[in-house]
Amino acid sequence: MTVDPTSDAPFAGRIVAWQRVHGRHDLPWQRVRDAYRIWLSEIMLQQTQVTAVIPYYERFLARFPDVATLAAAPLDDVLSLWSGLGYYARARNLHAAARAVMTEHAGEFPRAADALATLPGVGRSTAAAIAVFSFGVRAAILDGNVKRVLARWRGIDGWPGSPAVERSMWALADSLLPVEHVEAYTQGLMDLGSSVCARSRPQCGACPVRTDCVAHRDGTTARLPASRPAKARPERAVAMLLMRHDGRVFLEQRPPSGIWGGLWSLPEMAQDATLVDTCRERFGVRVLTSMAGPSLRHGFTHFSLTIHPWHVEVVPEPRQVGEAAGRWFPITEALASGVPAPVRILLEGLDASALPLFNRAG
C-alpha cells in the first residue's frame, strides 16, 4: 500500500493511510487495551524520547504490573525506579494518580477524556490519548509533536505555548478529527511529528500531507512552530557534601515538592557556612579529611545548576545530632535508591580506588 501525498483525501485520511504503512506498530504499549499500561506509557513519554522510555516502562511493569500494586507501593520505590528519567514530578503524580484510581474510581480508569484529565499529572492531551488508545473514544490530542505538524501544515505563527495560539490549535485539532480510525489517526500524528516532521531537518519528501502544507510551500519549516520567547536562563550554584564513614555515604530526603521532590540527595552547604561547622552542627560528625571535587553542571528547564562537590571523610561525634532528615547508605544501596541524575553521577564516582584518601571499606 502506498500513500499518495497529492491525493484529494482529507488530511486525516492521508495520516491514517501513512500510519498503516510507515507508522510504529511494535512499541511495548501498542496492541493492548489496558488503560494502566497506556496511561503509564503516556506519562513517561511526556518530554521524553521513546528510546529512553522503553527500558523504564518495562522495569515499571515488572515491579508494578497493575494500578493496585503501584498505588500500594511506597513513593520511595516509585522514585527509585524513575531515577534517571527526569521530570520527577511525573513520578509523584503517577503515584498519586494510581491512588486516586483506587480510591475514587474503584480501581478502574475512567473512560471519558475529561474524567481522565482530573487525575494528577494527566492534562487534556494525555487524557485524550489514553481515552483513544484504551477505549476507542473520539478525542483530539495536541502534544508537542502534533503542535509542530499542525503549525507547519496550516502555517500558524506564534509560540504554541501561548494561550491564544494554543486555543486556535485545539480548535484546528478538533476540526480535523476523523469519525473513524481515530486510533490510527492519533498514532499517525504522533509518529509523523517524531520521525518525519522533526524539529530540525524535517523529511518533507516523505510527508503524506506536504502538497497542502503551508510551511513546505513557503519554505518556513525552519521557523515554524515559533520557539518560546527567549529568556535568559538563571545560573545557580550549590555545594554538596559527599560525607563518608565506614564505607557509607549520607543522604537526605528532599521535601515532597519542588526540585527533586521526594528523592534522596546529598546534603547541601550554605554559601556562608564552613565545612567543619556544617558537619559538626548539622550532622554530629567530625571532619577527618576533605577534598573539593570537579564541578558538575546540570540543566533544568528554567535554570542551570553548577554543583561543587566536597568529598569528606568523617567520624561521628559522641552525641549524634541532625540526622532526622537523612541516613547513612552503603554506596550500592544509595545507587539503587531514588536519586537525581547528577547525584547519581557523583555517587558513581565514589570508587574507593579513585579516592585513596578515604576509607576503602565501601
Summary of the structure (lengths in Angstrom):
residues: 362
radius of gyration: 24.6
end to end distance: 60.6
largest distance: 82.4
contacts: 1093
relative contact order: 0.11
helix: 44%
strand: 14%
